[in-house]
């Protein structure tokens, strides 16, 4: 196809990264997927033909190796999806410094290293970068200091690429998802179900429903829905979109939390009861 592109996707074994790789392959594009766990990548390779390259791009040598692998296989790089990320919680006064370092290394330093290795080739192809940040880059919750800080930093890192390399034709944009049903979010919802005592029949589904029922769309997103946004940003259809921050959050950031009391009866957890409508 005339619009065939070569795209590198990090965190490509599951969730949003996997959905993005599948979407791009369905569109006839070449895809190189990276991640720390080999088996999900190998499965994706078998099922879609994407090239699996297990690696930890928080390591400078691994980031350079991923770029070399893409060039060896396809001769060029047209797109880069910075999706690899981890979550760790904690308030500033009690978070673990080890957690802080791990989050920053994966969520900020890893993308930086990969960008540095890929920029010469993106300049050559006048390519596109999409960073998968989070609504946590724009809004915060309690006990979320490491993750929210890292995603805000990723947002500005990607905007720096937009500003510095836009004149040479490289576009860089950011997607900020809200709650999306991924492995990482499932783990958080499992803990939430236990913390909120949602009952024996509750579990992950009940936790997602409780966490998203105040959103305008009233549900979590699916990985494919975020992948569609990423695919559009990578495509020529978004040729004049640069440095943009697109929220894909079911309307979460459009909602004024100060109005929630008009529609919900709000009771702090651990006191009388869970919030009730």
N, C-alpha and C positions, 0 to 999 in steps of 0.2 A: 504494500500500500504506500501511496505517496507520502503519507504523514507518519510513517513508521518511525518510532523513536526507541532509544535505548535508555532505560531508567533503572537506577539503583535504588533499592528500597531497604532501609535498615529496620530492624525489629520486624522482619518479614515472615516469621514462622507462624504467628497466630494473630488474632484480633484485626485491628485496622490495617496493619502491614500486610497480613495475608490477604485480606479482602482487596486491598489496593493492587497487589501483585496479580491476583486473579482477574480483576477488572481490566488491567492493562494487557494481560495476555489474551483475554477475550477480544480486545480491540486490535490484536495483531502486533503488539509491541514486544520488543525484547526486554526481559526483566532479569536483573541480578538481585537476589535476595540475600540479606545478611542477618545474622543473629547469633546469640551465644549457644543456643541448643541446636544440635545438628539434625536430629530426627524430624522435627516439624518442617525444617527446610528441605530435607530430602524427600519427604512426603509431597510437599508442594512441587518440587522439581519433577517427581514422577507423574503427578496429576496434571500439571500445566505446561511443563517444558521450561519453566523459569530456571535460571542457573542458580543453584544453591552454593553459597560461599560462607560457611560458618566462620564467624570472627567476632571479636570484641573490639569495636571501633574506638573504644576509650584508650586503646593502645596505639600510639602513633604508627608503629610498623604494621599493625593490622589494618588501620585505615588506608595506608598507602597500598597494602596488598589487595584490598578490596577494589580500589580503583584500577590497579594493574590487571586484576582478574577480569573486570568488565571490559577493559581495552583489549585484552588478549582474545576474549571471546567475540567481541562485536566491533572493535575498532574505534569506538566513540562513546561519549556519554552525553545524552541530551537532557536528562532529568535526574534529580536527586530528591528522594523523599526521606526526610530526617524524622523517622518515626520511633526509633529505639528509645525506651525510657523506663525508669523504675519509679516507684513511689515509696516514700518514707514519711512518717508523720512526726509530730512533736512541736511544742511551742518553743520559742527562742530560749527560754530559761531552762528547759529540761530535755531538749532533743539531744540525741547522741551525735557527737562530732564525727564518729565513724559513719553514721547514716548520712550526715551532711556531705561528707567527702564522697561517698558512693553515689549519691544523687547528683551532685555537681559533675562528677566524672562522667557519668552515663548520659545525663540529660543536657549538659552544656559543653563540657570538654570534648566528648565524643563527636558531636556535630561539628564543633570547631575544627577538629583534626581532619574529619572527612571533607569538609568544605575546603580546607587548605590544600588537600591532595587533589580535589576535583576541580577547583576553580580554573586552572589553565585549560582544561578540556571543555568545561562549560562555556568559557569565553570563545573557544574555537567553534563550538556548535551553536552559540547564542542560545544557551539552554535555560532551564527553569529549575528552581528549587522550591520545594514545599516543606515547611517545618510543621510537624504535628505538635502543637503546644497543648493548651487546655484552657477552659474558662478560669482555672486557677491562676492563669497569667493576668487576668483582668479583675477577678473578684476573689475574695478569700473566705475561708472558713476557719473554725477553731482547730488548733493543733496541726497546722498544715504548712509550717514555715519552710522546711527544706524543699518540698515539692513545688509550692507556689513560687518561691524565689527562683528555682531552677527554670520553671516554665516562662516566667517573665523575662529571665535572661535569654532564653532561647528565642523568644519573640524579638527582642532587640538585636540579637546576633543576626537573625535572618533579615531584619530590616536594614541592618548595616550592609549586608550583601546587596540588597535592593538599591541602596543609595550609592554605594561605592562602585558597583559593577553594572548598574542600569545603563549608564552611558555607552557601555560596550555591548549592550543587548541581552544581558543576563537578567532574568526576572526572579524575584524571590518573594514568596508569600507565606502566610501563616494561617493554619486552620486551628481553631480553638473548640474542640468538642466538649460537650458536657458529659453526663453519664452515658456511657456506651457499653453494651454487653460484651466485655472482653474477659480474658483470664484474670488480668490484674484487677479489674473492677469486680469480678465475681468474688475474689478473695476479700476485698473490702466489704462487699455485701454480706458475705458469710459472717464476718466479725460483727457487722451492724445487726444482723438478725439475732445474734447471741446477746449483744449489748442491749438491744431494745426489747428482748424477750418476746419475739413475735410469735412464739408458740411452736409446738411440735410440727404443725402443718405449714409453718411459715417458710423459713429458709430463704434462699437467694431470691426467688421470684417475689416473695412478700417484701423483702428488703428493697428491691428495685422499685416496687410499687409505692412503698412508703417514702422512699427518697425522692421520687419524681412526681408525686401526685399534686404538688403545688405548681408544677411547671405548666405553662400554657398548653403544651401538647400532652402533658400528663403521662409520659412514658419515657423509658430510656431509648437511646438510639441503637441502631444495629451497625456493625462494622461496615457493611456495604454502603450504608448511607453516607458515612464519612469518606469512604473510598470514592464515591461519585464526585464529591466536592474536590478531592485531591486530583482526580483525573481531569476534571474541568480546568483546574488551575494550571496543570501541566500542559494543557492543549493549546493550540493556536487560537481557540475561541476566547481565551483569556489573554490575548496578546498585549492588551494595554493595561493589564492588572499587574501592579508591581508595588511591593511593600504593603499589601493589603492584609488586614486581619479579619478573617471570616469566622464568625461564630456559627457552630453547628451544634446547638445546645437545647433544642426544643423550646426556645424562647426564654431560657433562664436569665440571660443578661438583659432582656427587655423588661423584666419584671421588677417593680419597685418593692423590695421586701417590707417597706413600711406600710404597704397596703394589705399584707397577708392577713392581718388581724380582722379585716372586714369579711373575709371568706372562710377563715379557719379559726378554731378555738385553739390557741397555742398554750401548751403546758410544758415546761421544761421536763425532759426525761429524768427519771430518778426521783421525781416528786410524786404528784398525784397520778398521772397517767400519760400515755403517749398522746401526741397532738391528735385532735379529733376534729372532724368537719362539722 
